[in-house]
């Protein structure tokens, strides 16, 4: 581990002037300085971070030096530097360099604060104001120093930098590099004398603390684009600052109903005359302030008073700062009024409460700073008591809320005063509601207050926040943003807003928003030396074990244990278990990201390389069980060959375990590395593996699936096993696109290849499966049965080693064919065989395909409830495993089942959208039957016109898919009248009879017979229906057989002949 860099500046022991550690003598007084040993010229470990850089330049110093004695020039410069340095120290800033009459200043290094931009602007304005006053004071002792000689111009910019050691030997400095420093210097050069100029990057992060004058875009030397600049003219008044602090985003609060109900009960107690003290406790950004805003909105116009007190990190040493600011604001004061005006307002306010006695007013006036006199030691307690009495009297008039935000930044006197107020208000309607962070401990008796812990939000609530900002963004992008938020609403808002800005610029990014970087880095900087350990942990992952980080860092347990404990105590890590068996987890993904991103590139890569080597050498179980982890570390280290090898291993392992999404990710990453290195042979093989996965996750005909399969082919190797494997996948894409003629031709070619030597059983299995699919969809049911008879004997042998889904698809299609032939028992038996195969294979895609065919069979049997139930099971599995095509396909059975049972509405629109998505993705197989189901749903929803249009689309969609045409004609006939209906029924009957599709032939014959009966032609009805009913097996749909029997009986009765049963 590398310790944090030390400051390169010190002070002279003789005159306290700033000196560099490389100086032999003080430049101010000549005192000899002790010289440290020379250090090697290697750079120390640095950091990447966001930094607020201030460049302060003394205006006209060259002209002034020409008039002054050199010693006086030195005295003036020293006085100016000491003044500025003291102001910078007060805001915990860092003077990085003294550059003659200029100063380079950092806010955010060595330690970051969440309000560094505001600290920088505050300090800059103070320096700009104090330097002229310093000049006036120096004129008494410096001859020839003129009025107005001393003035500065200051530039401030916030942005990313690298902080590290530069120089060599004894001349080493720790400096920030990057364009941020240059922008700050250019802004300073462009500023007028006595003013401060800040960039929009800085101005936008000051939380409304300053009045800003917009200067417009500034073209700065050396920069390609103008910088929007602002001039801070004054700190904002008290009331304006409080308004800015209290201003909500206007977004709806979500996920906080329970807490808001709790606060509402508090208010009911207040209105009943009781006192309540409630503290909202939670980490930064969790939404404590938003809850206060929601409470205030809830109170609305109800009679009450509201006093807002806000702690400030910079004012923790200022006694009573939050309370004094709040009480001044309650009097309508901004802080710049004459003392007399302020005192008059105080007197008037107290008079309304009957508290305007001279002593009372005097004490409060001094406490609030109206008289310019400090409280004496004997005055402090009476003054605090007076302020407490004031608040209590306010509450006696009407319920009073004192909102005390950020109690973790309150000074001891303010906390003492709040306790006095609480103790004095035991019998008045006073509501003290505060906010604080988890690490805060209040010095009040626990019985005086209660704490409500504000937890993180659930994923659904975070997603609602994100969607409100990003709008109709792709659900995947929303999910990715939600994953990074870890339940923190502020993170959700800032990440979503950053996403929107990146999209506007057509450059989506996943970094930490600039608005969060200071606060997150501040938490890491507070770790001290343990920060380096957190950085290594961040590279290990969101979670890591104690033994692992010990092995990677090689640190002695005497340092490692306490360092990890410090990181845990600071809320960066959560520990589960006891070391050395403990596991550590970053509390937030953004904390992990910030720790990793703050490392320099070389250090980052070296650490990843070391981690990968350590895992491979010392943790073989991880290498075996999680090759993706090693691949990631090698890839981040820039070790291409090793990363490629481990990604390939990870993909193969995931594929073997049916973890298809993980396999897809691994192969994609391997392809990216192989293509970058121009490893042609590796690329072809990897695309083959990827194509196999994409068939399952995206569908056979998806453009990306086809592209991967084509890129896997190597034309110079036509005829070999790998080439034939890709040919099979291309055939599946052809079939899925609905080109059954081409698919049939290729199936015959493959069968001919097998016939040539009959040695490749896999080739036979593929050829038979291909013919089963083609013959089914084209209506050649008898030929399909012949192919299936041959394939059934191969299932338990060769069928077990086929790609996922292939064998089940062949069995499932054969089951469907049996139903179309009117043999429901065989259809169900074959479906049982498909499930048996899927169970034995333990492959989720096999199970998904079995469920798909089961749902389709249930649709044919018109079992609505079962079709919906199976469809929901398939949908859950498809979404869990990432089978996007099946997830879209199953929308039809689910919607049809609900529509048929009259459950819900809008099913037609849902199915049409899903179906259109399949078509757009190139999947045109079985679309006519899906359109038939859609038409039935539209009919159930009462939209006959839409149903008829949908059937017309089904009839025209794919003439090659002849199997479904009789069903489409039958449905269209039912939607038409007269001769047109009869024509459709007759054509459906003829086509079904020619195909041997008894399952559709019988309902078609029933429909045509009913048409004739309606026209009093029983003889024609009998002539049509009787022969069909006799040859249709008992396995046909019982509903159809029952309808046939009814019609035959009616026709026989009308014709005067004996009833016909309709069964053989």
Order of alpha helices (4+ residues) and beta strands (2+ residues): beta-beta-beta-alpha-alpha-beta-beta-alpha-beta-beta-alpha-beta-alpha-beta-beta-alpha-alpha-beta-alpha-beta-alpha-alpha-alpha-alpha-beta-alpha-beta-beta-alpha-alpha-alpha-alpha-alpha-beta-alpha-alpha-beta-beta-alpha-alpha-alpha-alpha-alpha-alpha-alpha-alpha-alpha-alpha-alpha-alpha-alpha-alpha-alpha-alpha-alpha-alpha-alpha-alpha-alpha-alpha-alpha-alpha-alpha-alpha
